Amino acid sequence: MDIQNAINIAKKTRLNACADKYFVGACLVTPDGKHYSGCNIENDGIQSICAERTAFVKALSEGERNFSYIVVVGGFKDTPILERCLPCGYCRQFMSQYVDTNFKVYACFGENDTVEEYSISDLLPHSFSL
Ligand code: ZN
């Protein structure tokens, strides 16, 4: 799956967010081209789930253990995606346990789908691991 296709899926999935203000979509892609989408699912009473972890949990629960990259798009509801949306600290730590050093995080934003590429170590140097 090419990145533009994953961007389109992330944008579409973003619209499913269960949130009041900020809508995030993610598309997690495996080496064999499968993808798992996710959106943020917010909740008044307990910890909300970010789009990135939603995608990972879906994939992991289906038995996937190899991941190539994830695309993340986010912005305020009913507005264009103008700024980059990078994974939060919780998601960075979560993802770091399930990916290798080749894994990429792509933040997509702007009218022309500007894409920025990050490695997990860019986003989370010196991560915790057992
Ligand atoms: Zn997060």
Backbone and ligand atoms as CSV (ligand in chain L), in Angstrom:
chain,resi,resn,atom,element,x,y,z
A,1,MET,N,N,0.851,-1.192,0.000
A,1,MET,CA,C,0.000,0.000,0.000
A,1,MET,C,C,0.886,1.241,0.000
A,2,ASP,N,N,0.592,2.176,-0.903
A,2,ASP,CA,C,1.406,3.393,-0.907
A,2,ASP,C,C,0.896,4.387,0.143
A,3,ILE,N,N,1.736,5.343,0.417
A,3,ILE,CA,C,1.428,6.261,1.517
A,3,ILE,C,C,0.181,7.088,1.212
A,4,GLN,N,N,0.015,7.505,-0.037
A,4,GLN,CA,C,-1.171,8.323,-0.348
A,4,GLN,C,C,-2.461,7.555,-0.070
A,5,ASN,N,N,-2.447,6.294,-0.382
A,5,ASN,CA,C,-3.626,5.461,-0.092
A,5,ASN,C,C,-3.874,5.403,1.415
A,6,ALA,N,N,-2.806,5.231,2.173
A,6,ALA,CA,C,-2.928,5.190,3.638
A,6,ALA,C,C,-3.399,6.545,4.180
A,7,ILE,N,N,-2.940,7.626,3.578
A,7,ILE,CA,C,-3.402,8.960,3.983
A,7,ILE,C,C,-4.910,9.084,3.778
A,8,ASN,N,N,-5.353,8.632,2.636
A,8,ASN,CA,C,-6.788,8.728,2.340
A,8,ASN,C,C,-7.615,7.915,3.330
A,9,ILE,N,N,-7.111,6.741,3.690
A,9,ILE,CA,C,-7.817,5.899,4.666
A,9,ILE,C,C,-7.814,6.581,6.035
A,10,ALA,N,N,-6.683,7.142,6.424
A,10,ALA,CA,C,-6.602,7.824,7.728
A,10,ALA,C,C,-7.569,9.011,7.780
A,11,LYS,N,N,-7.632,9.756,6.696
A,11,LYS,CA,C,-8.549,10.907,6.657
A,11,LYS,C,C,-10.003,10.462,6.762
A,12,LYS,N,N,-10.326,9.400,6.061
A,12,LYS,CA,C,-11.704,8.899,6.096
A,12,LYS,C,C,-12.042,8.373,7.496
A,13,THR,N,N,-11.116,7.652,8.090
A,13,THR,CA,C,-11.353,7.081,9.413
A,13,THR,C,C,-11.458,8.175,10.469
A,14,ARG,N,N,-10.728,9.241,10.271
A,14,ARG,CA,C,-10.782,10.390,11.195
A,14,ARG,C,C,-12.217,10.858,11.417
A,15,LEU,N,N,-13.025,10.773,10.402
A,15,LEU,CA,C,-14.409,11.251,10.495
A,15,LEU,C,C,-15.252,10.398,11.434
A,16,ASN,N,N,-14.752,9.223,11.795
A,16,ASN,CA,C,-15.470,8.346,12.733
A,16,ASN,C,C,-15.120,8.628,14.188
A,17,ALA,N,N,-14.260,9.601,14.436
A,17,ALA,CA,C,-13.824,9.867,15.808
A,17,ALA,C,C,-15.007,10.074,16.742
A,18,CYS,N,N,-14.860,9.536,17.928
A,18,CYS,CA,C,-15.849,9.759,18.986
A,18,CYS,C,C,-15.265,10.836,19.882
A,19,ALA,N,N,-15.444,12.067,19.473
A,19,ALA,CA,C,-14.812,13.181,20.174
A,19,ALA,C,C,-15.646,14.431,19.973
A,20,ASP,N,N,-15.425,15.390,20.838
A,20,ASP,CA,C,-16.154,16.648,20.719
A,20,ASP,C,C,-15.413,17.658,19.851
A,21,LYS,N,N,-14.081,17.713,19.991
A,21,LYS,CA,C,-13.346,18.796,19.350
A,21,LYS,C,C,-12.304,18.345,18.345
A,22,TYR,N,N,-11.435,17.431,18.790
A,22,TYR,CA,C,-10.257,17.103,17.981
A,22,TYR,C,C,-10.406,15.702,17.403
A,23,PHE,N,N,-10.343,15.622,16.061
A,23,PHE,CA,C,-10.565,14.360,15.370
A,23,PHE,C,C,-9.243,13.875,14.773
A,24,VAL,N,N,-8.892,12.625,15.081
A,24,VAL,CA,C,-7.638,12.051,14.605
A,24,VAL,C,C,-7.932,10.739,13.887
A,25,GLY,N,N,-7.222,10.529,12.799
A,25,GLY,CA,C,-7.300,9.262,12.077
A,25,GLY,C,C,-5.919,8.700,11.877
A,26,ALA,N,N,-5.846,7.379,11.844
A,26,ALA,CA,C,-4.560,6.721,11.631
A,26,ALA,C,C,-4.763,5.540,10.699
A,27,CYS,N,N,-3.710,5.226,9.970
A,27,CYS,CA,C,-3.716,4.020,9.138
A,27,CYS,C,C,-2.383,3.315,9.346
A,28,LEU,N,N,-2.451,2.136,9.923
A,28,LEU,CA,C,-1.273,1.315,10.227
A,28,LEU,C,C,-1.115,0.277,9.124
A,29,VAL,N,N,0.080,0.196,8.548
A,29,VAL,CA,C,0.313,-0.663,7.387
A,29,VAL,C,C,1.361,-1.721,7.728
A,30,THR,N,N,1.099,-2.946,7.273
A,30,THR,CA,C,2.008,-4.062,7.518
A,30,THR,C,C,2.908,-4.274,6.293
A,31,PRO,N,N,3.989,-5.041,6.448
A,31,PRO,CA,C,4.884,-5.274,5.303
A,31,PRO,C,C,4.196,-5.959,4.122
A,32,ASP,N,N,3.161,-6.748,4.399
A,32,ASP,CA,C,2.461,-7.397,3.280
A,32,ASP,C,C,1.270,-6.585,2.769
A,33,GLY,N,N,1.203,-5.320,3.164
A,33,GLY,CA,C,0.238,-4.405,2.564
A,33,GLY,C,C,-1.121,-4.355,3.224
A,34,LYS,N,N,-1.291,-5.093,4.292
A,34,LYS,CA,C,-2.566,-4.985,4.999
A,34,LYS,C,C,-2.587,-3.680,5.795
A,35,HIS,N,N,-3.782,-3.218,6.093
A,35,HIS,CA,C,-3.855,-1.997,6.870
A,35,HIS,C,C,-4.931,-2.115,7.945
A,36,TYR,N,N,-4.717,-1.347,8.997
A,36,TYR,CA,C,-5.661,-1.268,10.118
A,36,TYR,C,C,-5.846,0.209,10.422
A,37,SER,N,N,-7.076,0.652,10.359
A,37,SER,CA,C,-7.350,2.067,10.588
A,37,SER,C,C,-7.767,2.284,12.034
A,38,GLY,N,N,-7.692,3.528,12.462
A,38,GLY,CA,C,-8.121,3.856,13.812
A,38,GLY,C,C,-8.495,5.322,13.927
A,39,CYS,N,N,-9.349,5.616,14.863
A,39,CYS,CA,C,-9.693,6.998,15.186
A,39,CYS,C,C,-9.642,7.148,16.700
A,40,ASN,N,N,-9.641,8.382,17.163
A,40,ASN,CA,C,-9.661,8.591,18.615
A,40,ASN,C,C,-11.072,8.331,19.141
A,41,ILE,N,N,-11.108,7.671,20.276
A,41,ILE,CA,C,-12.376,7.328,20.915
A,41,ILE,C,C,-12.309,7.880,22.324
A,42,GLU,N,N,-12.982,8.999,22.506
A,42,GLU,CA,C,-12.912,9.682,23.798
A,42,GLU,C,C,-14.110,9.300,24.653
A,43,ASN,N,N,-13.915,9.447,25.951
A,43,ASN,CA,C,-14.886,8.933,26.910
A,43,ASN,C,C,-14.885,9.834,28.124
A,44,ASP,N,N,-16.037,10.115,28.651
A,44,ASP,CA,C,-16.123,11.022,29.797
A,44,ASP,C,C,-15.574,10.407,31.083
A,45,GLY,N,N,-15.700,9.095,31.219
A,45,GLY,CA,C,-15.420,8.495,32.504
A,45,GLY,C,C,-14.058,7.871,32.666
A,46,ILE,N,N,-13.476,7.377,31.562
A,46,ILE,CA,C,-12.209,6.659,31.673
A,46,ILE,C,C,-11.242,7.137,30.601
A,47,GLN,N,N,-10.053,6.581,30.631
A,47,GLN,CA,C,-9.014,6.967,29.678
A,47,GLN,C,C,-9.489,6.816,28.237
A,48,SER,N,N,-9.329,7.850,27.471
A,48,SER,CA,C,-9.668,7.786,26.054
A,48,SER,C,C,-8.605,7.004,25.292
A,49,ILE,N,N,-8.961,6.607,24.086
A,49,ILE,CA,C,-8.040,5.835,23.252
A,49,ILE,C,C,-7.719,6.651,22.010
A,50,CYS,N,N,-6.442,6.822,21.753
A,50,CYS,CA,C,-6.015,7.592,20.586
A,50,CYS,C,C,-6.160,6.755,19.315
A,51,ALA,N,N,-6.165,7.447,18.188
A,51,ALA,CA,C,-6.293,6.780,16.888
A,51,ALA,C,C,-5.170,5.771,16.654
A,52,GLU,N,N,-3.953,6.134,17.054
A,52,GLU,CA,C,-2.818,5.253,16.818
A,52,GLU,C,C,-2.969,3.949,17.593
A,53,ARG,N,N,-3.350,4.067,18.864
A,53,ARG,CA,C,-3.507,2.838,19.657
A,53,ARG,C,C,-4.717,2.042,19.202
A,54,THR,N,N,-5.752,2.713,18.746
A,54,THR,CA,C,-6.891,1.981,18.194
A,54,THR,C,C,-6.433,1.104,17.028
A,55,ALA,N,N,-5.659,1.686,16.121
A,55,ALA,CA,C,-5.175,0.918,14.968
A,55,ALA,C,C,-4.284,-0.239,15.415
A,56,PHE,N,N,-3.383,0.031,16.344
A,56,PHE,CA,C,-2.484,-1.030,16.821
A,56,PHE,C,C,-3.251,-2.143,17.523
A,57,VAL,N,N,-4.192,-1.780,18.353
A,57,VAL,CA,C,-4.945,-2.796,19.093
A,57,VAL,C,C,-5.759,-3.667,18.126
A,58,LYS,N,N,-6.331,-3.033,17.121
A,58,LYS,CA,C,-7.044,-3.823,16.116
A,58,LYS,C,C,-6.096,-4.819,15.449
A,59,ALA,N,N,-4.929,-4.349,15.038
A,59,ALA,CA,C,-3.969,-5.214,14.342
A,59,ALA,C,C,-3.434,-6.312,15.254
A,60,LEU,N,N,-3.028,-5.932,16.449
A,60,LEU,CA,C,-2.456,-6.913,17.376
A,60,LEU,C,C,-3.483,-7.981,17.733
A,61,SER,N,N,-4.726,-7.571,17.896
A,61,SER,CA,C,-5.762,-8.540,18.255
A,61,SER,C,C,-6.111,-9.467,17.100
A,62,GLU,N,N,-5.710,-9.086,15.888
A,62,GLU,CA,C,-5.893,-9.967,14.728
A,62,GLU,C,C,-4.657,-10.825,14.473
A,63,GLY,N,N,-3.653,-10.692,15.337
A,63,GLY,CA,C,-2.459,-11.519,15.213
A,63,GLY,C,C,-1.295,-10.884,14.489
A,64,GLU,N,N,-1.450,-9.649,14.029
A,64,GLU,CA,C,-0.346,-8.971,13.340
A,64,GLU,C,C,0.763,-8.651,14.335
A,65,ARG,N,N,1.983,-8.859,13.895
A,65,ARG,CA,C,3.118,-8.514,14.747
A,65,ARG,C,C,4.197,-7.744,13.996
A,66,ASN,N,N,4.026,-7.552,12.691
A,66,ASN,CA,C,5.013,-6.821,11.894
A,66,ASN,C,C,4.355,-5.595,11.277
A,67,PHE,N,N,5.019,-4.460,11.463
A,67,PHE,CA,C,4.427,-3.206,11.017
A,67,PHE,C,C,5.463,-2.378,10.269
A,68,SER,N,N,5.015,-1.753,9.182
A,68,SER,CA,C,5.912,-0.928,8.374
A,68,SER,C,C,5.834,0.547,8.741
A,69,TYR,N,N,4.609,1.044,8.779
A,69,TYR,CA,C,4.454,2.467,9.093
A,69,TYR,C,C,3.027,2.771,9.515
A,70,ILE,N,N,2.873,3.968,10.067
A,70,ILE,CA,C,1.544,4.473,10.401
A,70,ILE,C,C,1.449,5.913,9.909
A,71,VAL,N,N,0.304,6.236,9.343
A,71,VAL,CA,C,0.000,7.616,8.955
A,71,VAL,C,C,-0.950,8.184,9.996
A,72,VAL,N,N,-0.675,9.413,10.413
A,72,VAL,CA,C,-1.530,10.069,11.403
A,72,VAL,C,C,-1.975,11.427,10.853
A,73,VAL,N,N,-3.276,11.670,10.906
A,73,VAL,CA,C,-3.826,12.970,10.527
A,73,VAL,C,C,-4.751,13.432,11.647
A,74,GLY,N,N,-4.713,14.706,11.937
A,74,GLY,CA,C,-5.584,15.185,13.004
A,74,GLY,C,C,-5.811,16.673,12.927
A,75,GLY,N,N,-6.964,17.065,13.414
A,75,GLY,CA,C,-7.292,18.478,13.452
A,75,GLY,C,C,-8.637,18.668,14.099
A,76,PHE,N,N,-8.987,19.915,14.281
A,76,PHE,CA,C,-10.259,20.202,14.915
A,76,PHE,C,C,-11.413,19.824,13.993
A,77,LYS,N,N,-12.484,19.405,14.612
A,77,LYS,CA,C,-13.675,18.952,13.903
A,77,LYS,C,C,-14.136,19.998,12.894
A,78,ASP,N,N,-14.512,19.534,11.729
A,78,ASP,CA,C,-15.091,20.385,10.683
A,78,ASP,C,C,-14.154,21.478,10.194
A,79,THR,N,N,-12.856,21.268,10.351
A,79,THR,CA,C,-11.895,22.220,9.797
A,79,THR,C,C,-10.846,21.437,9.012
A,80,PRO,N,N,-10.182,22.075,8.055
A,80,PRO,CA,C,-9.120,21.386,7.311
A,80,PRO,C,C,-7.966,20.998,8.245
A,81,ILE,N,N,-7.214,19.994,7.845
A,81,ILE,CA,C,-6.064,19.530,8.625
A,81,ILE,C,C,-4.869,20.398,8.247
A,82,LEU,N,N,-4.631,21.431,9.042
A,82,LEU,CA,C,-3.606,22.402,8.685
A,82,LEU,C,C,-2.283,22.164,9.395
A,83,GLU,N,N,-2.321,21.528,10.549
A,83,GLU,CA,C,-1.103,21.338,11.338
A,83,GLU,C,C,-0.792,19.856,11.473
A,84,ARG,N,N,0.470,19.555,11.669
A,84,ARG,CA,C,0.848,18.170,11.917
A,84,ARG,C,C,0.256,17.702,13.240
A,85,CYS,N,N,-0.079,16.442,13.276
A,85,CYS,CA,C,-0.570,15.816,14.497
A,85,CYS,C,C,0.335,14.622,14.765
A,86,LEU,N,N,1.132,14.721,15.777
A,86,LEU,CA,C,2.065,13.643,16.106
A,86,LEU,C,C,1.528,12.828,17.280
A,87,PRO,N,N,1.921,11.571,17.373
A,87,PRO,CA,C,1.436,10.724,18.471
A,87,PRO,C,C,1.798,11.315,19.834
A,88,CYS,N,N,0.900,11.115,20.798
A,88,CYS,CA,C,1.163,11.569,22.164
A,88,CYS,C,C,2.213,10.660,22.821
A,89,GLY,N,N,2.656,11.046,23.971
A,89,GLY,CA,C,3.682,10.271,24.661
A,89,GLY,C,C,3.264,8.846,24.959
A,90,TYR,N,N,2.020,8.691,25.336
A,90,TYR,CA,C,1.512,7.351,25.632
A,90,TYR,C,C,1.586,6.467,24.390
A,91,CYS,N,N,1.136,6.999,23.255
A,91,CYS,CA,C,1.177,6.217,22.017
A,91,CYS,C,C,2.610,5.933,21.575
A,92,ARG,N,N,3.491,6.873,21.770
A,92,ARG,CA,C,4.893,6.643,21.377
A,92,ARG,C,C,5.467,5.458,22.146
A,93,GLN,N,N,5.235,5.437,23.452
A,93,GLN,CA,C,5.731,4.332,24.258
A,93,GLN,C,C,5.042,3.024,23.864
A,94,PHE,N,N,3.746,3.087,23.651
A,94,PHE,CA,C,2.980,1.898,23.267
A,94,PHE,C,C,3.520,1.322,21.960
A,95,MET,N,N,3.653,2.176,20.947
A,95,MET,CA,C,4.107,1.699,19.636
A,95,MET,C,C,5.516,1.136,19.708
A,96,SER,N,N,6.354,1.752,20.534
A,96,SER,CA,C,7.763,1.353,20.558
A,96,SER,C,C,7.940,-0.109,20.944
A,97,GLN,N,N,6.991,-0.654,21.680
A,97,GLN,CA,C,7.105,-2.059,22.084
A,97,GLN,C,C,6.834,-3.017,20.943
A,98,TYR,N,N,6.125,-2.560,19.924
A,98,TYR,CA,C,5.667,-3.471,18.870
A,98,TYR,C,C,6.299,-3.221,17.510
A,99,VAL,N,N,7.242,-2.297,17.435
A,99,VAL,CA,C,7.842,-1.991,16.135
A,99,VAL,C,C,9.357,-2.103,16.230
A,100,ASP,N,N,9.988,-2.218,15.043
A,100,ASP,CA,C,11.451,-2.219,15.037
A,100,ASP,C,C,11.955,-0.847,14.582
A,101,THR,N,N,13.248,-0.731,14.460
A,101,THR,CA,C,13.833,0.588,14.189
A,101,THR,C,C,13.508,1.098,12.786
A,102,ASN,N,N,13.050,0.218,11.885
A,102,ASN,CA,C,12.698,0.656,10.530
A,102,ASN,C,C,11.301,1.270,10.446
A,103,PHE,N,N,10.529,1.114,11.498
A,103,PHE,CA,C,9.153,1.609,11.487
A,103,PHE,C,C,9.129,3.129,11.348
A,104,LYS,N,N,8.184,3.612,10.539
A,104,LYS,CA,C,8.059,5.058,10.309
A,104,LYS,C,C,6.689,5.567,10.744
A,105,VAL,N,N,6.709,6.788,11.213
A,105,VAL,CA,C,5.474,7.508,11.521
A,105,VAL,C,C,5.404,8.671,10.535
A,106,TYR,N,N,4.313,8.728,9.790
A,106,TYR,CA,C,4.115,9.818,8.837
A,106,TYR,C,C,3.006,10.732,9.334
A,107,ALA,N,N,3.346,11.992,9.508
A,107,ALA,CA,C,2.352,13.006,9.850
A,107,ALA,C,C,1.973,13.714,8.557
A,108,CYS,N,N,0.694,13.759,8.271
A,108,CYS,CA,C,0.220,14.372,7.025
A,108,CYS,C,C,-0.677,15.553,7.368
A,109,PHE,N,N,-0.461,16.660,6.687
A,109,PHE,CA,C,-1.248,17.859,6.980
A,109,PHE,C,C,-1.159,18.812,5.798
A,110,GLY,N,N,-2.022,19.828,5.835
A,110,GLY,CA,C,-1.989,20.864,4.810
A,110,GLY,C,C,-2.855,20.540,3.608
A,111,GLU,N,N,-3.105,21.565,2.821
A,111,GLU,CA,C,-4.000,21.425,1.678
A,111,GLU,C,C,-3.463,20.462,0.626
A,112,ASN,N,N,-2.127,20.332,0.559
A,112,ASN,CA,C,-1.523,19.476,-0.469
A,112,ASN,C,C,-0.930,18.190,0.112
A,113,ASP,N,N,-1.445,17.779,1.256
A,113,ASP,CA,C,-0.976,16.547,1.895
A,113,ASP,C,C,0.539,16.534,2.101
A,114,THR,N,N,1.038,17.542,2.761
A,114,THR,CA,C,2.437,17.545,3.162
A,114,THR,C,C,2.671,16.371,4.102
A,115,VAL,N,N,3.764,15.634,3.875
A,115,VAL,CA,C,4.055,14.464,4.691
A,115,VAL,C,C,5.414,14.645,5.353
A,116,GLU,N,N,5.450,14.440,6.654
A,116,GLU,CA,C,6.717,14.430,7.389
A,116,GLU,C,C,6.948,13.027,7.919
A,117,GLU,N,N,8.201,12.581,7.809
A,117,GLU,CA,C,8.549,11.219,8.215
A,117,GLU,C,C,9.366,11.246,9.506
A,118,TYR,N,N,9.009,10.383,10.425
A,118,TYR,CA,C,9.720,10.250,11.686
A,118,TYR,C,C,9.974,8.774,11.963
A,119,SER,N,N,11.092,8.488,12.598
A,119,SER,CA,C,11.303,7.141,13.130
A,119,SER,C,C,10.777,7.127,14.558
A,120,ILE,N,N,10.591,5.935,15.079
A,120,ILE,CA,C,10.103,5.858,16.454
A,120,ILE,C,C,11.161,6.423,17.412
A,121,SER,N,N,12.429,6.275,17.058
A,121,SER,CA,C,13.468,6.828,17.943
A,121,SER,C,C,13.565,8.348,17.837
A,122,ASP,N,N,13.121,8.915,16.690
A,122,ASP,CA,C,12.998,10.384,16.614
A,122,ASP,C,C,11.988,10.854,17.654
A,123,LEU,N,N,10.876,10.126,17.714
A,123,LEU,CA,C,9.762,10.552,18.561
A,123,LEU,C,C,9.947,10.163,20.019
A,124,LEU,N,N,10.673,9.067,20.237
A,124,LEU,CA,C,10.831,8.583,21.607
A,124,LEU,C,C,12.244,8.035,21.837
A,125,PRO,N,N,13.204,8.935,21.939
A,125,PRO,CA,C,14.561,8.460,22.232
A,125,PRO,C,C,14.615,7.876,23.653
A,126,HIS,N,N,15.442,6.894,23.826
A,126,HIS,CA,C,15.644,6.295,25.145
A,126,HIS,C,C,14.344,5.750,25.728
A,127,SER,N,N,13.582,5.030,24.914
A,127,SER,CA,C,12.306,4.498,25.387
A,127,SER,C,C,12.507,3.447,26.463
A,128,PHE,N,N,11.495,3.267,27.265
A,128,PHE,CA,C,11.510,2.235,28.294
A,128,PHE,C,C,11.306,0.873,27.645
A,129,SER,N,N,12.120,-0.103,28.040
A,129,SER,CA,C,11.865,-1.481,27.618
A,129,SER,C,C,12.467,-2.421,28.655
A,130,LEU,N,N,11.883,-3.600,28.734
A,130,LEU,CA,C,12.376,-4.604,29.682
A,130,LEU,C,C,13.464,-5.437,29.051
L,1,ZN,ZN,ZN,-1.931,8.993,21.763
